[in-house]
Amino acid sequence: MVIHLSDELLTPLKMTEADIRLELAIALYASGKLAFGKARALAGLNWIRFRLALSERNIPIHYDQTDFEADLAAVEALSGK
């Protein structure tokens, strides 16, 4: 999908394409519409830089009991337990 934004709209924002991608990625992640990995990819950032961008905006990582249990099971499977 391609989204076209006119210069008329973008000029007063003084934002680059990268800025807009980051803001969109953060908004979609914060609303629960995109998972961390997909949002990070949309923003074009590595894990640490995207996590920092969320932290700067006081947006917590979405990680719950189910995620923890899945991670624990994966670690146990990899360790042969």
C-alpha positions as a printed Julia matrix, in Angstrom:
81×3 Matrix{Float64}:
  0.0     0.0    0.0
  1.2     3.47  -0.76
 -0.06    6.51   1.1
  0.4     9.84  -0.6
  0.65   12.97   1.53
  0.73   16.3   -0.2
  3.55   18.77   0.36
  0.82   21.19   1.45
  0.12   18.93   4.39
  3.72   17.96   5.13
  5.43   21.34   4.87
  3.88   22.88   8.01
  4.57   19.67   9.97
  8.3    19.94   9.26
  8.56   16.16   9.45
 10.56   13.8    7.31
  9.21   10.53   5.96
 11.16    8.74   8.72
  9.52   10.97  11.36
  6.05   10.17  10.01
  6.78    6.44   9.85
  7.98    6.51  13.47
  4.93    8.4   14.71
  2.6     6.06  12.82
  4.41    3.0   14.16
  4.24    4.3   17.73
  0.56    5.17  17.46
 -0.32    1.75  16.02
  1.75   -0.04  18.66
  0.3     2.0   21.53
 -3.24    1.28  20.35
 -2.52   -2.45  20.14
 -3.0    -2.61  16.37
  0.62   -3.62  15.66
  2.9    -5.94  17.57
  6.29   -4.64  18.67
  8.24   -6.32  15.86
  5.93   -5.09  13.1
  5.83   -1.57  14.55
  9.61   -1.54  14.87
  9.93   -2.62  11.23
  7.48    0.07  10.1
  9.54    2.66  11.95
 12.71    1.29  10.37
 14.44    1.03  13.75
 16.24   -1.73  15.57
 14.84   -3.18  18.81
 16.78   -0.85  21.11
 16.03    2.37  19.21
 12.3     1.6   18.94
 12.15    0.7   22.64
 13.88    4.01  23.42
 11.38    5.92  21.26
  8.52    4.28  23.2
 10.2     5.02  26.51
 10.66    8.69  25.61
  6.88    8.87  25.15
  6.11    6.83  28.3
  4.55    4.02  26.26
  5.02    0.68  28.03
  5.96   -2.55  26.3
  2.97   -4.85  25.88
  4.05   -7.94  27.79
  1.63   -9.94  29.88
  1.43  -13.25  31.73
  0.67  -15.14  28.52
  3.77  -13.68  26.86
  5.87  -14.6   29.88
  4.6   -18.18  29.9
  5.28  -18.53  26.17
  8.82  -17.21  26.64
  9.4   -19.51  29.59
  8.2   -22.53  27.6
 10.5   -21.56  24.71
 13.5   -21.28  27.03
 12.7   -24.62  28.62
 12.33  -26.24  25.19
 15.68  -24.84  24.07
 17.41  -25.97  27.25
 16.02  -29.5   26.88
 13.92  -29.5   30.05
